[in-house]
Amino acid sequence: MKKKELRIGLIGCGFMGRTHSNGYKRVANFFPDLAYTPVLKAVCSRSEDKVKAFAEQWGYESYETDWKALINREDIDAVDICTPNNMHHEIAVAAAAAGKMVLCEKPLSRTLEEGKSMVEAVEKYNVKNTVWYNYRRLPAVTLAKKIVDSGKLGKVFHYRTNFLQDWTINENLPQGGRAFWRMDAEAAGSGVTGDLLAHCIDLAMWLNGGIDDVSAVTETFVKQRVHEESGKLEDVKIDDACIFHCHFDNGSLGLFESTRYARGHKAMFTFEINGEKASLRWDLHDMNRLEYFDNSDDSQVRGWRSIHVTDGDQPYMDKWWVPGLSLGYEHSFVHQVADFLSSLENNTDCSPTFKEAYETQKVCEAVLTSAANKKWEDTGVEWNK
Ligand SMILES: NC(=O)c1ccc[n+]([C@@H]2O[C@H](COP(=O)([O-])OP(=O)(O)OC[C@H]3O[C@@H](n4cnc5c(N)ncnc54)[C@H](O)[C@@H]3O)[C@@H](O)[C@H]2O)c1
């Protein structure tokens, strides 16, 4: 069967540019039944030397150094935004207006205002869209969702999650510029809240429903850093650490922690859900495993089961190797590409859409407002309401 082409124009060839390109290149080999196949038409970045080398390395047919030129090309169907957060809004709105599908990296936007206008743009121009909250598509995490949806946990009481790193402890690190845009509030929007907690919040609402209100505390441990662009010592306006608790719409309590100051942790991302009948927990460092406790098990052998999610009847695993062999971080992106292509075929949404990711933005905004005002804050989230 001749495949339909989805001609990709990817903007930004850093970390995510690589993971997405790998996803586009792998998908046809491992998901051979899809009706669509991605074609790496063009990649864009500002430095010609860098983008040319990237195009050659990853097999893009062409390159651009101006993203506006890329989105206006007639041979591009879908624009993939892998730039720092301050570019998401402008590129997404322009790409939608040019009639392109838009795949945008997380967080959707820096602010609620930007996010709202991005949702309006994709709805106005009726273009397919998705946001790369890729952790949903690790098999063990997808299995957690299946278990939750089956009702096996019963009434949920607690949702606990954290995302811990340690890479910004050095007080001599600069802020801003190409390498340290995450430290610059103008480029990133916020610190760990938009960068790391956004992942935790997306997964939490996907698994456990809407978050109604939050009470948060944030801290910026190093108050001033030299800005790469101005060369001057400037106030640091991002949150280095953020802790919040919340009420979910289903009555359960949530506890979230994220920091870039947890010495020894590079990317510790975990969640745990405690229900009346059963509990689940997952840890990115052991991403192929899901731990499950079922209170209805025979009491003699009852305990936490460690499920190695690598069997053919577990999510996505029939596409890969033989049972027992693990997948990695990169596979979550291959799976998101596969799900996006399949959504084209079936004319469905590829979740999370901009609209869903905007709900995550609402929680991020409420968290930062709550921390600033030292008060509980309603999120205004409308998750499946
Ligand atoms: N899904 C995830 O788990 C995950 C992980 C990391 C980053 N991200 C998100 O992906 C996005 C990119 O992060 P990254 O780590 O790849 O950053 P990065 O710094 O590694 O790469 C950013 C790229 O964007 C390019 N760029 C910047 N401004 C540009 C412009 N005006 N025109 C064209 N190119 C431009 C840079 O040259 C660079 O190639 C961010 O929004 C980030 O939050 C998501």
The ligand as a MOL file (V3000), in Angstrom:
LIG
                    3D

  0  0  0     0  0            999 V3000
M  V30 BEGIN CTAB
M  V30 COUNTS 44 48 0 0 0
M  V30 BEGIN ATOM
M  V30 1 N 9.2190 16.6480 26.2360 0
M  V30 2 C 10.2890 16.7230 27.0040 0
M  V30 3 O 10.5340 15.8850 27.8480 0
M  V30 4 C 11.2340 17.8870 26.8320 0
M  V30 5 C 12.5940 17.7530 27.2010 0
M  V30 6 C 13.4370 18.8350 26.9660 0
M  V30 7 C 12.9510 20.0060 26.4160 0
M  V30 8 N 11.6280 20.1170 26.1170 0 CHG=1
M  V30 9 C 11.0790 21.3590 25.5290 0
M  V30 10 O 11.5510 21.4400 24.1810 0
M  V30 11 C 11.8270 22.8010 23.8320 0
M  V30 12 C 13.2800 22.8980 23.3710 0
M  V30 13 O 14.1230 22.4550 24.4220 0
M  V30 14 P 15.5630 21.8290 24.1010 0
M  V30 15 O 16.0230 21.1890 25.3530 0
M  V30 16 O 15.5250 21.0410 22.8430 0 CHG=-1
M  V30 17 O 16.3770 23.1720 23.8710 0
M  V30 18 P 17.7860 23.3360 23.1490 0
M  V30 19 O 18.3640 24.5890 23.7020 0
M  V30 20 O 18.5720 22.0720 23.1980 0
M  V30 21 O 17.3740 23.5810 21.6170 0
M  V30 22 C 16.6500 24.7020 21.1950 0
M  V30 23 C 16.8800 24.9000 19.7150 0
M  V30 24 O 16.0580 25.9880 19.2590 0
M  V30 25 C 16.8260 26.7950 18.3840 0
M  V30 26 N 16.2270 28.1260 18.3190 0
M  V30 27 C 16.1140 29.0430 19.3020 0
M  V30 28 N 15.4970 30.1530 18.8340 0
M  V30 29 C 15.2260 29.9130 17.5310 0
M  V30 30 C 14.6110 30.6690 16.4990 0
M  V30 31 N 14.1900 31.9300 16.7180 0
M  V30 32 N 14.5020 30.1320 15.2520 0
M  V30 33 C 14.9570 28.8680 15.0220 0
M  V30 34 N 15.5580 28.1170 15.9510 0
M  V30 35 C 15.6860 28.6280 17.2020 0
M  V30 36 C 18.2220 26.7610 19.0150 0
M  V30 37 O 19.2250 27.1750 18.0960 0
M  V30 38 C 18.3230 25.2860 19.3620 0
M  V30 39 O 18.7160 24.5250 18.2340 0
M  V30 40 C 11.5010 23.6250 25.0760 0
M  V30 41 O 10.2120 24.1460 24.9570 0
M  V30 42 C 11.5680 22.6180 26.2140 0
M  V30 43 O 10.7480 22.9530 27.3080 0
M  V30 44 C 10.7800 19.0710 26.3090 0
M  V30 END ATOM
M  V30 BEGIN BOND
M  V30 1 1 1 2
M  V30 2 2 2 3
M  V30 3 1 2 4
M  V30 4 1 4 5
M  V30 5 2 4 44
M  V30 6 2 5 6
M  V30 7 1 6 7
M  V30 8 2 7 8
M  V30 9 1 8 9
M  V30 10 1 8 44
M  V30 11 1 9 10
M  V30 12 1 9 42
M  V30 13 1 10 11
M  V30 14 1 11 12
M  V30 15 1 11 40
M  V30 16 1 12 13
M  V30 17 1 13 14
M  V30 18 2 14 15
M  V30 19 1 14 16
M  V30 20 1 14 17
M  V30 21 1 17 18
M  V30 22 2 18 19
M  V30 23 1 18 20
M  V30 24 1 18 21
M  V30 25 1 21 22
M  V30 26 1 22 23
M  V30 27 1 23 24
M  V30 28 1 23 38
M  V30 29 1 24 25
M  V30 30 1 25 26
M  V30 31 1 25 36
M  V30 32 1 26 27
M  V30 33 1 26 35
M  V30 34 2 27 28
M  V30 35 1 28 29
M  V30 36 1 29 30
M  V30 37 2 29 35
M  V30 38 1 30 31
M  V30 39 2 30 32
M  V30 40 1 32 33
M  V30 41 2 33 34
M  V30 42 1 34 35
M  V30 43 1 36 37
M  V30 44 1 36 38
M  V30 45 1 38 39
M  V30 46 1 40 41
M  V30 47 1 40 42
M  V30 48 1 42 43
M  V30 END BOND
M  V30 END CTAB
M  END
